[in-house]
Every structure is written in structure tokens, then in C-alpha cells.
């Protein structure tokens, strides 16, 4: 919760498990400022399979391997990220938030999750 609030701002309620991301389960965070994010741990195989989907764009300014998936009709952000043997999928929807803000939130949540899962967070 603390890490999600550092990225998203105050949460409206406690994080809750549920839902899926590719072949993994997710945790949902609902922010007070019209933002909903899910973070899911996925297999590296699923990451590799989705890497080749048309419309995916690599993010080159990140410390980890990250791909921004093609936008949907709602302009939500779906980000795939990998560090070694750990992969995550982050989905961010935010009314009134710019695309750039949603991408930044997704990238920061993915980096936090990867660092924690890989045991490199402080």
C-alpha cells in the first residue's frame, strides 16, 4: 500500500487481490483521484508471447525491459515489464489523467514491483 500510494497518491480503500493479468493474478489499487491500477505477476513466457503483439512499443528510458501495449478504446495503459526471471503486467485507467501520467504511473508501479520481487528494493 505504501509503495502504491507513493506512486499514485492516496488510496481510496485497501488494496485487494483479484482478477488476472495474462497468466497471473493481480492486486487492484483504487486511488482517491480517479485512478485505478492493477499489478499482476505473470510468467516470463507470457511476457515473451506478448512481446510480439502488434502495436507494442518498447520504453527505452526505464531500468527494466518494458513494453507499452497498444491502446484500447478507453485509452487505458497496459504495460509489460521484465527483469531477469520476473515479469509483471500493469494496467492503469485514470479519468482526467493524461496518457503521459498514466504511462509514468504504470512504469513506476512496474519498477517497484520488479525491484521488490527481485529483492533489490531498499
C-alpha positions in Angstrom: 0.0 0.0 0.0 2.7 2.4 1.0 4.6 1.9 -2.3 1.4 2.3 -4.4 0.5 5.5 -2.6 4.0 6.9 -3.2 3.3 6.4 -7.0 -0.4 7.0 -7.3 -1.3 9.3 -4.4 -3.7 8.4 -1.6 -5.7 5.3 -2.0 -9.5 5.3 -1.5 -9.5 1.8 0.0 -7.3 -1.1 0.9 -5.6 -2.9 -2.0 -7.4 -6.0 -2.9 -6.4 -9.2 -4.7 -8.4 -10.4 -7.6 -8.5 -10.5 -11.4 -6.0 -11.7 -13.8 -3.2 -10.4 -16.0 -2.2 -12.7 -18.8 -1.5 -16.0 -16.8 -1.1 -14.4 -13.4 -3.2 -13.0 -10.6 -3.4 -9.3 -9.8 -3.8 -6.8 -7.0 -6.0 -3.7 -7.5 -5.3 -0.3 -6.2 -8.0 2.4 -6.3 -6.8 5.9 -5.8 -8.7 8.9 -4.5 -8.0 10.9 -7.6 -9.9 8.9 -10.3 -7.2 6.3 -10.9 -7.4 2.5 -10.8 -4.3 0.3 -11.2 -3.8 -3.4 -11.2 -0.4 -5.1 -10.9 -0.1 -8.7 -11.9 2.8 -11.1 -11.7 3.0 -13.0 -15.0 5.3 -15.7 -16.3 8.3 -14.7 -18.4 6.9 -17.0 -21.1 3.7 -14.9 -21.2 5.9 -11.8 -21.4 7.7 -13.2 -24.4 4.5 -14.2 -26.1 3.0 -10.8 -25.7 6.3 -9.0 -26.7 5.5 -9.8 -30.4 1.9 -8.4 -30.3 1.4 -5.8 -32.9 1.3 -2.2 -31.6 3.6 -2.8 -28.6 6.2 -0.1 -28.1 9.4 -0.6 -26.1 10.1 2.0 -23.4 13.8 2.8 -23.6 14.1 5.2 -20.7 13.4 2.6 -18.0 15.9 0.5 -15.9 14.0 -2.7 -16.9 12.7 -4.2 -20.1 9.3 -2.6 -20.6 6.7 -2.7 -23.4 3.7 -0.4 -23.7 0.8 -2.3 -25.2 -1.4 -0.9 -27.9 -4.1 1.5 -26.5 -7.7 0.3 -26.1 -10.8 2.3 -26.8 -10.8 3.7 -23.3 -7.1 4.9 -23.6 -6.0 2.8 -20.7 -2.4 2.0 -20.3 -1.2 -1.7 -20.3 2.5 -2.1 -19.6 4.5 -5.3 -19.6 7.8 -5.4 -17.7 10.5 -7.9 -17.1 13.7 -8.2 -15.0 15.5 -11.5 -15.4 13.1 -14.3 -14.3 10.4 -11.9 -13.0 7.7 -10.4 -15.2 4.7 -8.2 -14.4 1.7 -6.6 -16.2 0.4 -3.2 -15.0 -2.9 -1.8 -16.1 -3.7 1.9 -15.4 -7.0 3.6 -16.0 -7.4 7.2 -14.9 -10.2 9.6 -15.8 -8.8 13.1 -16.2 -5.2 11.8 -16.3 -3.0 12.4 -19.4 -1.6 9.4 -21.3 1.9 10.5 -20.2 0.8 10.5 -16.5 -0.8 7.0 -16.8 2.4 5.7 -18.5 4.5 7.2 -15.7 2.3 5.6 -13.0 2.5 2.2 -14.8 6.2 2.4 -15.2 6.8 3.4 -11.6 4.5 0.6 -10.3 6.2 -1.9 -12.5 9.7 -0.8 -11.4 8.7 -1.0 -7.7 7.1 -4.5 -8.2 10.1 -5.8 -10.2 12.7 -4.5 -7.7 10.7 -5.9 -4.7 10.2 -9.3 -6.4 13.9 -9.5 -7.4 15.0 -8.5 -3.9 16.7 -5.3 -4.9 14.5 -2.7 -3.3 15.8 -0.8 -0.3 
